[in-house]
Amino acid sequence: MARKEDPAFDISFYESVLRREPRYADVVEILGGLYTKTGRIADGLRMDRRLVRLRPDNATAHYNLGCSLALVKRKADALRALRRAIELGYDDRDWMAKDPDLAGLKTSAEFQTLLTALAPPPKG
């Protein structure tokens, strides 16, 4: 039988793990996602910042930070984090183009430039 999804239980569990192991990057990443998913955007942003400190060369960590910054309407900071994610190898243009967390950036010329940078080279 599958376990019923319970974000509050999961958050409590991972917070207890993090209290014992504050540098457990995988748990920091999971908590960031859970916080954001449950509307705790500021807590999600805090976890994303922490994850970038723990994994400064991780493209996904920077992408997630960009998403959290976009959700709190810190557009310039969000674009900077997304640019860094791309520099580190983030390459999922299709998801970035439709990611609902980035909705506030979609009309930005700089966001469109980032998407263009992720476009595959023309064939021919």
N, C-alpha and C positions, 0 to 999 in steps of 0.2 A: 504494500500500500504506500502510495506516495505521500510524503509529508506536506501538509498544508502550508502554504507560504505565509509566514508571519514576520513582517519586517521588524516589528518592535522586539520580538524575541531575538532575531538575528542581530539587530543593533546591540542589544544588551549583551549577547554572547561575545560579539567581536570587540565591544568596548572592554569587556573583562579580559580578553586576550591581550588587548593593546596596553592595558594597565600593567600587565606582567611583562610584556615584551614591547616597549615603546618604539623600537626601530623595526618592527615586523612589517616590512613594506607591503606585502601582499594583503595584510589585514587593513592597513591604512587605505589601500586602494579599494578594497571591498566596502569599508565603512564610508568612504567618500561617495561611492555609488549609491549605497543604501540611504545615506542622508539626503542626497539630492532627489532620489526617487520618492522619498517620503515628504518632500517639501522643506527639508531642513537645509536650505541653500547655503546659509552662512557656515554651517558645520561642514557641509560638503566642500566648500571653498577652503576651509581651514585644513581639511584632510588632503586636498589636492596640492595645496602649498607645501604641506609636510612631505608628501610623496615626491615632489620635485626636489626638495632638499635631500631626501634619501636616495633618489635615483635621478640625478641631474642630467644624465645622458639618455633618459628613456623618453622616446617620442610620444608614447601614449600618455605618460604622466603629464607632459606639457600640453597635449591636446585636451585632456580632461580639465586641466587648469584653465585653459582657454574657454572651455564650455562653462565652467563655474563663473568665471569673470564675466562672460556674456550674460549669464542669468542675473547677475547683480548689476548689469548695465555699465560695466567698466569696459567700454568698447575698445579704447586704445590699448589697455592692458591685455584684453582678450586677444586682439589681433597680434600683439607682440608674442604672446604665448603660442598662438597657432603658427606664426611664422617660425618660431623656434622648433616646434614639433616637426614642421616640414624639413627644416635644416637637419634635424636628427633622424629623418627617414620616414616620417609619417607620410603615407601615400594613398589613403583611401578617399579619393576625390568624391566618389559617389555618395559615401556616407556623410562626408563633410558638407556636401551640397544640400543634403536633406535633413541633417541633424536638427531636431527641434530645439535643442539647447542653444543653437546658433542663430535662431530666427531673427533676433535683433540686429544681426550683422549682415544679413543677406543683401540689403540694398547698398551696403558700403562698397565704394570703388576698390578699397584696399582688400576687402574680403574677396571680391571678384578676381582681383589680381592673384591672390593666393590660390584660388581654384584653378585659374589659368596655369599657374606654375605646376599644378598637379596633373594637368591634362597630358595624355600620352602624346608623343611627337606625331606629327602628321605622317601618314603612310605615303610612300612614294619614292 
